[in-house]
Amino acid sequence: MSDLPPWVRDIENQARGNLVLLVEGDSDVVLFRHFLTQHRPGWDVRLHIAPSSSKSRVVTGVTVHRPDWIGVIDLDEWSPDELREAVARSPRLRALPRFCIESYFCSPMELWTALPHVQRSRVNDDPQKLTGPIVAALPNWVAHGAMWRVLRQLHQTARLPTQKDSAMKGYDRHKTCKSCSIGY
Protein backbone atom coordinates (compact mmCIF):
# COMPACT_ATOMS: atom_id res chain seq x y z
CA MET A 1 0.00 0.00 0.00
CA SER A 2 3.03 2.32 0.11
CA ASP A 3 2.53 3.09 -3.57
CA LEU A 4 -0.73 4.89 -2.76
CA PRO A 5 -0.82 8.64 -3.40
CA PRO A 6 -0.50 10.80 -0.28
CA TRP A 7 -4.11 11.99 -0.50
CA VAL A 8 -5.34 8.36 -0.28
CA ARG A 9 -3.06 7.59 2.67
CA ASP A 10 -4.28 10.75 4.43
CA ILE A 11 -7.90 9.67 4.04
CA GLU A 12 -7.06 6.16 5.28
CA ASN A 13 -5.47 7.67 8.40
CA GLN A 14 -8.45 9.95 9.02
CA ALA A 15 -10.93 7.09 8.54
CA ARG A 16 -9.27 4.98 11.26
CA GLY A 17 -10.55 1.72 9.81
CA ASN A 18 -14.05 2.94 8.94
CA LEU A 19 -15.60 2.53 5.52
CA VAL A 20 -14.90 5.60 3.37
CA LEU A 21 -17.48 7.51 1.37
CA LEU A 22 -15.40 9.52 -1.09
CA VAL A 23 -17.01 12.69 -2.44
CA GLU A 24 -15.77 15.53 -4.62
CA GLY A 25 -15.51 18.50 -2.28
CA ASP A 26 -15.95 19.99 1.15
CA SER A 27 -19.52 21.15 0.51
CA ASP A 28 -20.41 17.57 -0.47
CA VAL A 29 -19.06 16.39 2.89
CA VAL A 30 -21.16 18.95 4.77
CA LEU A 31 -24.34 18.01 2.90
CA PHE A 32 -23.85 14.25 3.18
CA ARG A 33 -23.12 14.58 6.90
CA HIS A 34 -26.27 16.62 7.36
CA PHE A 35 -28.49 14.24 5.38
CA LEU A 36 -27.09 11.16 7.10
CA THR A 37 -27.42 12.72 10.55
CA GLN A 38 -31.08 13.46 9.83
CA HIS A 39 -31.89 10.03 8.45
CA ARG A 40 -29.32 7.63 9.96
CA PRO A 41 -28.21 8.84 13.39
CA GLY A 42 -24.99 7.14 14.43
CA TRP A 43 -23.76 6.73 10.83
CA ASP A 44 -20.40 8.27 11.75
CA VAL A 45 -19.49 5.29 13.94
CA ARG A 46 -18.86 3.14 10.85
CA LEU A 47 -18.47 5.62 7.97
CA HIS A 48 -15.97 8.37 7.19
CA ILE A 49 -16.89 10.94 4.54
CA ALA A 50 -13.89 12.44 2.81
CA PRO A 51 -13.45 15.06 0.09
CA SER A 52 -11.15 14.09 -2.75
CA SER A 53 -10.94 17.53 -4.40
CA SER A 54 -12.17 16.34 -7.81
CA LYS A 55 -14.48 14.00 -9.68
CA SER A 56 -11.44 12.30 -11.25
CA ARG A 57 -10.00 11.53 -7.82
CA VAL A 58 -13.26 10.00 -6.67
CA VAL A 59 -13.21 7.72 -9.70
CA THR A 60 -9.54 6.71 -9.36
CA GLY A 61 -9.96 6.44 -5.60
CA VAL A 62 -12.62 3.74 -5.84
CA THR A 63 -11.50 2.06 -9.07
CA VAL A 64 -7.72 2.04 -8.73
CA HIS A 65 -6.53 2.79 -5.21
CA ARG A 66 -9.26 1.57 -2.85
CA PRO A 67 -12.00 -0.50 -4.51
CA ASP A 68 -13.49 -1.16 -1.06
CA TRP A 69 -14.41 2.53 -0.71
CA ILE A 70 -17.68 4.03 -1.95
CA GLY A 71 -17.60 7.01 -4.30
CA VAL A 72 -20.29 9.54 -5.16
CA ILE A 73 -20.00 11.98 -8.04
CA ASP A 74 -22.43 14.44 -9.54
CA LEU A 75 -23.33 15.25 -13.12
CA ASP A 76 -21.90 18.75 -13.47
CA GLU A 77 -18.62 18.48 -15.38
CA TRP A 78 -18.65 15.40 -17.54
CA SER A 79 -20.70 14.34 -20.52
CA PRO A 80 -23.28 11.58 -20.06
CA ASP A 81 -20.94 9.17 -21.87
CA GLU A 82 -18.03 10.00 -19.56
CA LEU A 83 -20.26 9.50 -16.52
CA ARG A 84 -21.59 6.14 -17.76
CA GLU A 85 -18.06 4.97 -18.46
CA ALA A 86 -16.82 6.03 -15.02
CA VAL A 87 -19.73 4.41 -13.16
CA ALA A 88 -19.33 1.20 -15.20
CA ARG A 89 -15.76 0.89 -13.90
CA SER A 90 -16.85 0.21 -10.32
CA PRO A 91 -19.98 -1.16 -8.64
CA ARG A 92 -19.11 1.11 -5.70
CA LEU A 93 -19.23 4.34 -7.67
CA ARG A 94 -22.53 6.19 -7.94
CA ALA A 95 -23.56 9.32 -9.80
CA LEU A 96 -26.13 11.54 -8.12
CA PRO A 97 -29.25 12.03 -10.22
CA ARG A 98 -28.69 15.79 -10.15
CA PHE A 99 -26.40 18.33 -11.78
CA CYS A 100 -24.64 18.76 -8.43
CA ILE A 101 -25.44 17.95 -4.83
CA GLU A 102 -26.14 21.62 -4.17
CA SER A 103 -29.02 21.46 -6.66
CA TYR A 104 -31.04 19.61 -4.04
CA PHE A 105 -31.54 23.09 -2.62
CA CYS A 106 -33.55 23.90 -5.76
CA SER A 107 -36.26 21.53 -4.59
CA PRO A 108 -37.62 23.09 -1.40
CA MET A 109 -39.65 20.06 -0.31
CA GLU A 110 -36.58 17.83 -0.49
CA LEU A 111 -34.70 20.41 1.53
CA TRP A 112 -37.61 20.69 3.98
CA THR A 113 -37.53 16.96 4.71
CA ALA A 114 -33.81 17.18 5.45
CA LEU A 115 -34.16 19.99 7.97
CA PRO A 116 -34.14 19.09 11.65
CA HIS A 117 -37.24 19.99 13.64
CA VAL A 118 -35.48 22.88 15.37
CA GLN A 119 -34.83 24.49 11.98
CA ARG A 120 -38.41 23.92 10.83
CA SER A 121 -39.76 25.48 14.02
CA ARG A 122 -37.88 28.71 13.23
CA VAL A 123 -40.38 29.25 10.41
CA ASN A 124 -43.34 27.99 12.45
CA ASP A 125 -43.28 24.61 10.66
CA ASP A 126 -44.52 26.40 7.52
CA PRO A 127 -42.80 24.96 4.42
CA GLN A 128 -44.03 27.92 2.33
CA LYS A 129 -41.72 30.23 4.29
CA LEU A 130 -38.82 28.15 2.99
CA THR A 131 -40.28 27.46 -0.44
CA GLY A 132 -41.14 31.06 -1.39
CA PRO A 133 -37.62 32.56 -1.35
CA ILE A 134 -36.10 29.49 -3.00
CA VAL A 135 -38.63 29.41 -5.83
CA ALA A 136 -38.18 33.17 -6.34
CA ALA A 137 -34.40 32.70 -6.74
CA LEU A 138 -34.64 29.55 -8.87
CA PRO A 139 -34.56 31.23 -12.32
CA ASN A 140 -31.25 32.90 -11.47
CA TRP A 141 -29.79 29.61 -10.23
CA VAL A 142 -30.88 27.79 -13.37
CA ALA A 143 -29.41 30.53 -15.57
CA HIS A 144 -26.15 30.40 -13.60
CA GLY A 145 -25.96 26.61 -13.87
CA ALA A 146 -26.66 26.68 -17.60
CA MET A 147 -24.07 29.38 -18.19
CA TRP A 148 -21.50 27.51 -16.10
CA ARG A 149 -22.13 24.32 -18.07
CA VAL A 150 -21.75 26.03 -21.45
CA LEU A 151 -18.64 27.98 -20.45
CA ARG A 152 -17.05 24.89 -18.90
CA GLN A 153 -17.65 22.92 -22.09
CA LEU A 154 -16.17 25.73 -24.19
CA HIS A 155 -13.15 25.88 -21.91
CA GLN A 156 -12.62 22.13 -22.12
CA THR A 157 -12.88 22.01 -25.89
CA ALA A 158 -10.80 25.13 -26.56
CA ARG A 159 -7.23 24.36 -27.35
CA LEU A 160 -4.89 27.25 -27.00
CA PRO A 161 -1.36 26.72 -28.28
CA THR A 162 1.61 26.24 -26.03
CA GLN A 163 5.20 27.15 -26.74
CA LYS A 164 5.85 23.50 -27.47
CA ASP A 165 3.39 23.58 -30.39
CA SER A 166 5.19 23.46 -33.68
CA ALA A 167 5.88 27.08 -34.59
CA MET A 168 2.46 28.18 -33.30
CA LYS A 169 0.73 27.22 -36.55
CA GLY A 170 -2.39 29.28 -37.17
CA TYR A 171 -1.41 32.06 -34.76
CA ASP A 172 0.39 35.32 -35.42
CA ARG A 173 2.76 37.19 -33.13
CA HIS A 174 -0.08 39.32 -31.76
CA LYS A 175 -1.75 36.29 -30.24
CA THR A 176 -4.83 36.30 -32.43
CA CYS A 177 -6.30 33.11 -33.77
CA LYS A 178 -6.23 33.46 -37.57
CA SER A 179 -9.07 31.03 -38.07
CA CYS A 180 -11.53 32.86 -35.82
CA SER A 181 -10.02 36.37 -35.26
CA ILE A 182 -10.28 36.07 -31.49
CA GLY A 183 -7.49 37.61 -29.50
CA TYR A 184 -6.14 36.00 -26.40
N, C-alpha and C positions, 0 to 999 in steps of 0.2 A: 504494500500500500504506500510505500515511500515515493512512488512515482506519481502520486496524486498531486494535482495543482494545490498551491497553498490555500486558495479559497475553499476547496473541498475539505482539506484537513481542518481549517478553522471551523467550518460548520460541524464537522464530526466532533470536535472538541466541545463546542457549545451544546451540542445535542446530548452529550453524556449518555450515549447508549439508546436514546429514544429514537423512534422512527422519525424521519425527516420529511416534512412537506416543503418542497423547494418552490418558491414563487419568484416572480421577476424583481419586485422592488419593495422598498420599505412601506409604501402605502398599502401594498397587497398584504403585507404581514399584519398591519394594523387592522385592516378590514377582515381578514380571515380570523384573527384572534377575537375580534368583536363578535362575528357571526357564530363562531364555535362556542364562545362563552355563553351566548344567549341560548343556544340550542343543544349544547353538549357540555354542561358544566363538568369540570375535572379533566377535560381533554388534554390539558397541558402536562398531565402526569406521564402520559405515554407518547406525546407528539411534540416535536420541535418544529416551528415554522421559521424558515430562514430565507432571506432575500439573496438572490444570486447576482443581481445587477443587470441581467439581460435575459431575454427570451432564449437566446442561443445557449447561455450557460445552464438554464433550466433543462433544455433538451440534452446537452452533453452530460450534465450532471446525472440524469436518470438513465441515459442510454449507454454512456461510456464509463463514467467513473463510479457511480453507485446505483446499479440497477435495482437495489432494494429500497431506494427512496421513492417518494411520490412527487411528481412535478405537475404544476398547474400553470398554464400559459393562457393569455387572452388573444383576441383576434386582431389587435390593432395594427401590427406592423407587417405581417406577412400575407401573401396571397393565400386564397383557399387551398391551392395545390401544395404550397409549402407547408401549411398547417397540417393537411392530411398526411403528407409524407412524414412530418415530424412525429405526429401522434401514432402513426403506424409502426414507428421504430421501437415503441415501448408500450406494453400494456399498462404501465404505471404513470403514463403521461396523459394528462387530460387538458383539453382546451375548453375554456369557459364559453358558454353560448352567448357571449356578449362581446362588443367591441373591446372593452376593457372592464376591469372589475369596478372601476369608479362609475361606470354607466348604470350600475344598479341604483345609483342615486337618482337616475332619471325616472325610475318607477317608484313613485311615492308609497304605494301600498306594500311593495317589497321592502322598502326602507322602514316603513311603519312596523312591520312584523319583526324586524330585527332590533328595534329599539327596546331597551329595558323599560319596565313599568315607570320607574322614576323619571325617565325622559318623557314618556307619554303624558305623565301627570302634569308636566310643566306647561302643556298646552291643553289642559283639562280633558285629556283623553279624546280630543277631537282631531281625527285624522285630516280634516279639511284645513286646519291651521298649519299643517305640514305640507299638504298637497298643493295648496294655493300658490305659495311662493316658488315651489319647485316647477310646477306647470307653467307659471309665468316666465321663468327663466329658461325653460326647455328649448325654445327656438334658437336662442343664442348658443346653447351648448351643442345642439345638433349642427349648427352652422360652423362652430369652432371645430368639432370633430370631423366634419366633412372637409373643411379646409386643411386641417392637419393631415388627413389621409391623402389628399391630392398632392400637397406639397411634399410629403414624405416620399410618395411614389416618384414624383419628379426628381427629387434629390437622389434617390436610389438609382434611377435610370440614367441620370445625367453623367456623362463621363468627361470630366475636364482633364486636359493633358497634364502630364508631369514632366519634369525635366528629363526623365529617362525615356520619354516617348521619342521616337525617331524624328529628329529635327522639327518637332512640333508641327507636323503636317496638318494643313488646314487652318493654321492660326498665324496671324501676322505679329509683328513685334509689339503692336499696341494692345495686345491681348483682346482681340475681337475675333469671334468665331466667324470665319468667312462664309460658312454655309448658312448661318442664320442671322448674322449681323448683330449678335448680342455681345456686349462688352462684359468683361469680367475682371 
